[in-house]
Amino acid sequence: MRPGQPGAGGGFAPSAPPWRFPMQTPTRRQVSRLALLAGALAAPGLAPSPARAATRREIDADVAAALLRLRELPNTEPLLREARATLVFPRIVSGGFIVGGQYGEGALLRGGRTDGYYSIAGLSLGLLAGAQAAGLAMFFMQESALVALQKADGWEIGTGPSVVALDKGLQANASITTLTEPVYAITFGQQGLMAALALNGTKITRIHPGA
């Protein structure tokens, strides 16, 4: 995808030269922020509040780079082409605590443009020690599922439209005729021992980052 060229499933690369999505080991600051998040999630009625939310420009740059990485995966073009919109979280950090947490920020891409910014946060049990990061792309194949996301004041995965996580085998067989579920999800650029992100119970919320 060339800079400034619209991509399938929405979104476009910024005018700056694109780069590969850097799947780096999370920094101490990211891990510390995640630890605070896990504590916040464990306390009833408290929503996660990261120490410093990313700006729109930072999210856009990360999403553009993540799309390059995503297109390298086998057989993702049918998903990108057929999706009504694609929600991309370039980096979701997971912590290996007794009760771990996950947090990331991304953008909803539709019709060649960014159609809103979102955060994803939740608890996960049984993660291995340490912290890992991975990207997540959610492909909204049906308009009703997209409406549910946009109308909800925070959408908890596992309620409302069903989300099917594609493993390597299912992804390899993805085609127009087999893509019949409302939403598909792919974890990409995995690093370390984390095989997949736990999605059920994870909450997606619209955010309004600064410029």
C-alpha positions, 0 to 999 in steps of 0.5 A: 500500500503506497502512502496516501493510498486508501486500503481495502476495509477502510483507512489510508497510510499517512503521507510519511513513508510507511514502515513495518509494524514494530512488534517490540517487547513492551517497555517498562512504562507500558507494563507499569501502565498495564499494572495500573489498568489491572488494578483498576479493572479489578476494582468494581465500577472503575474503568481503565485509565491509562497514564497517557492516551495516544494522540490521533496522529500516533494512533493513525501512524500505528494503524497504517503500519499495522495494516502493512503487517496485516496484509502480509498474513495469508488470505486476509484480503477477502476479509479486508475487501468484504468487511463493512469496516475494520477495527484495528488495534496495533498493539494490545499489551497483556500482563502476566499477573495473577489476574492479568489485564489487556489494553490497547488503542486503535481506529475503526476504518471504513470507506477509505477513512478513519471513522472513530477511535476506540480502546480495548480493555479487559481481564484475562486469567492464566496468562504466562509470566511476563508481558506480551503484545499483539495486534488485533483486527476485527472485521465487521462483515454485517452492518448490524454488527457495526451499528451495535458497536457504534451505538453501544456505550462500551461493547463487551465482546460476548454480548450482542453480535458474535465474534469468531476468532480465526486461527491459522486453519480457519483463516487459510480457508476464508472466502466470500462464501465462508464469511457468514458470521457478523464479526471475525477477529485475527490476532497478528504479529504475536510475540513471546508465548501468548498464543491468542488474546482472550476476547470474551468479556473484553470491552471496546469503548469509543475514545476521543484522543487529542490531535 
